[in-house]
Amino acid sequence: MSSAIAVADTRDGELCAGTGQALAAARLLAGADGSLALLIVAPEPAGLAAAASFEGVERILTVEAGSGTLPSEVVAAAASAARETAAAAIVFAHGPDAMAAAPALAVELGAALVTDVTAIAAGGSGSLLTRSLYGGKVAADLALPAGVPAVVTVRSGSFTPPGEATPPTPEPLAAPDPDPAYEHLGYLEPESGNVDITRAELLVAAGRGIGERENLEQIEAVAAAFGGELAASRPLVDAGWVPASRQVGQSGRTVEPKVYLAFGISGAVQHLAGIRDAGVVIAVNSDPEAPIFRVADYGAVADAVEVAEGLERVRGG
Ligand SMILES: Cc1cc2nc3c(=O)[nH]c(=O)nc-3n(C[C@H](O)[C@H](O)[C@H](O)COP(=O)(O)OP(=O)(O)OC[C@H]3O[C@@H](n4cnc5c(N)ncnc54)[C@H](O)[C@@H]3O)c2cc1C
């Protein structure tokens, strides 16, 4: 029987949504008969342990950390929990915090490392883990090596959290020695730009296929004409055309508008990660093979700017 640990995803004294998703993936890796533990490394872990009401968690291990919960503290705590439970897998919610700790933990344990996993098949020993490569153009299935533990990070939204259950009594583990190399000063929230695209009912999104920067005005005009908000794919944000607060996708915002109208967006997996909960998806793309058409409810194989001009004309009467 194998065992797996999910490392709680915490921020500012609260459990984040990634915790349940990491637990769901850890359950798959442990197998139906395997045992599942949740590790909480935080300044006041007892309160978080009391709130960790997830079905199927047999043990909650807690480690008291400093105010910022440094990567070195997480690595030390997870290594000791992994040894204590003989864990075959240690799972994190993918993100900057996980990426600061997971590779070092894999080195510490001599474990395999698989990051940004989107699916797990088979489960238990012989698990196949799916992750994307080459900016989302290829999905790779990776088999975990036998007899070696695995450190895994899982992509947000890819695994359904378990149901609720009364949490087991937490078991405190010894806190690691403080790391003099780091000092946590605090978190800075990104500028919101006064617009919260996660609340918009209609998003009109522009991608690299709009061509020139001046064409953005046309897409903005469509958004304004229909009472929606402008959104964008990452290349337009990287180019400085659109503020980061309007980026949709894995490293941007997850949105759930009633209608998502995408102009010149290819539909890379990192972009699609942000529109999984969108209602109707409408795509305009000149390439009939563009991946966005696989998720679109309606599509037009056409020039993005021409369609945008037409829509604005129609709206204007
Ligand atoms: C770790 C990581 C995180 C990432 N996070 C994000 C993220 O949060 N959000 C995000 O969007 N991306 C993200 N990316 C980048 C992502 O992989 C893609 O590169 C990006 O989404 C592509 O943007 P795009 O569709 O606008 O551009 P492209 O992929 O270049 O696609 C442009 C599309 O426009 C079409 N086109 C060309 N001319 C026209 C025309 N005249 N009319 C209509 N269509 C036309 C083309 O057929 C093509 O499909 C991330 C990548 C990595 C590695």
The ligand as a Gaussian input file, in Angstrom:
#p B3LYP/6-31G(d) Opt

LIG

0 1
 C        4.182000      29.059000     -18.122000
 C        3.367000      29.744000     -19.196000
 C        2.272000      30.478000     -18.817000
 C        1.496000      31.093000     -19.800000
 N        0.400000      31.813000     -19.422000
 C       -0.397000      32.331000     -20.363000
 C       -1.585000      33.024000     -20.005000
 O       -1.909000      33.210000     -18.844000
 N       -2.361000      33.504000     -21.001000
 C       -2.050000      33.361000     -22.331000
 O       -2.821000      33.831000     -23.177000
 N       -0.924000      32.724000     -22.690000
 C       -0.085000      32.229000     -21.746000
 N        1.054000      31.617000     -22.118000
 C        1.464000      31.696000     -23.533000
 C        0.758000      30.652000     -24.384000
 O        1.506000      29.471000     -24.419000
 C        0.612000      31.159000     -25.840000
 O        1.888000      31.477000     -26.335000
 C       -0.291000      32.370000     -25.966000
 O       -1.545000      32.125000     -25.358000
 C       -0.513000      32.641000     -27.449000
 O       -1.218000      33.835000     -27.571000
 P       -2.053000      34.112000     -28.886000
 O       -3.067000      33.040000     -29.085000
 O       -2.518000      35.518000     -28.803000
 O       -0.932000      34.073000     -30.025000
 P       -0.578000      32.972000     -31.112000
 O       -0.399000      31.644000     -30.499000
 O        0.543000      33.528000     -31.910000
 O       -1.875000      32.877000     -32.011000
 C       -2.306000      33.869000     -32.853000
 C       -3.528000      33.316000     -33.566000
 O       -4.042000      34.321000     -34.413000
 C       -4.434000      33.735000     -35.641000
 N       -4.408000      34.777000     -36.661000
 C       -3.349000      35.256000     -37.376000
 N       -3.745000      36.242000     -38.189000
 C       -5.069000      36.380000     -37.980000
 C       -6.047000      37.251000     -38.534000
 N       -5.730000      38.192000     -39.441000
 N       -7.320000      37.141000     -38.105000
 C       -7.686000      36.194000     -37.199000
 N       -6.782000      35.349000     -36.639000
 C       -5.507000      35.463000     -37.027000
 C       -3.455000      32.621000     -35.882000
 O       -4.047000      31.643000     -36.727000
 C       -3.213000      32.110000     -34.476000
 O       -4.106000      31.053000     -34.165000
 C        1.842000      30.992000     -21.179000
 C        2.954000      30.231000     -21.528000
 C        3.711000      29.616000     -20.558000
 C        4.891000      28.799000     -20.974000

